[in-house]
Amino acid sequence: MAEYVLYPGMLVASLLVIIGACGLFTNGVEWTGKRMDLSHGATGSLLAAVGTALPETIVPVIALMSGKGGPDVAVGAIAGSPFMLSTLAMFVSGGAYYFSRAGGGRDTSFAPEPSALTRDLGFFICIYLAAVLATFLPSGPARYALALGLAGAYIYYAKVTLSHEGEMAGKLDGLILSKVTGAGNNNGLIALQVLLGLMLIASGAHFFVLALKKVSLMAGVPPVILSLLLAPVATELPEMLNSTKWIRAGKDTLALGNVTGALVFQASFPVAIGVAFTPWELDGTTMVSALCALGMAGMMYAWVTARRSLPPYVLLAGGLSYAAFVVYVFAG
């Protein structure tokens, strides 16, 4: 009976640790971006996106190392993250704009940089489509080569993003460790905060995977289902919370860049791990989630390309896609 309290409690506690650690890490990398004089697009799509995407990357790695049942959790977490970002995170971002307008938080129109959006979405579609097609490749050299290609594609994306010129990073919240210690925002303290965030993320991810496997067994639910729905929702919270904050402040490029940049990252390094070290056989729920992510990204890419803008009501379509998927999962 004790395990029915212990493991659900561990699951909740580990999620809270991950979320808190992401806030610590993201705050640190934002200050890093400011010191590097990066634009909103580069800060959101690279520094903030990588920081808040780390939990989703660490979860499958820890799952693979944990032994029996690990590959199921890993594949579910890897496939679930792009789906959650392209649907629920976009829905929250669009809703945040309307909520801010209704509450008087902002009086400007929604205006993320079209060039940053098309760059991120274009890279994501190409990379993730290749990853989905990898499910039909036989295990062995072909998959290893594709995994290296996915990692290399992200490195190229990072180079392109760093060369992007746009609105420069504005005023940031104070460095968390600076507030706690009373010290100035020096580079050493910024680096310390980043490293501390990474350590907490890794610890939280380790205990999260242990609890996830136990809870799934107790509930009689396949681990892949829980990892598709529960793990990504929890680990995407930093992106959603950051986007809400930045949209309220009128920093739309930074807000959506946090989400679209995380999409590109999730389609490259974590998927490369899945392609190389798991069976990577997308079918049923995992294939449907991947196709939904590509469909939503493709719709947004087409809209921005044609109209050079992305109205917030387009983002709300992500909520419909997410709801339909949840119904599909539980109906199956």
Summary of the structure (lengths in Angstrom):
residues: 332
radius of gyration: 19.1
end to end distance: 29.3
largest distance: 58.0
contacts: 1234
relative contact order: 0.23
helix: 81%
strand: 1%
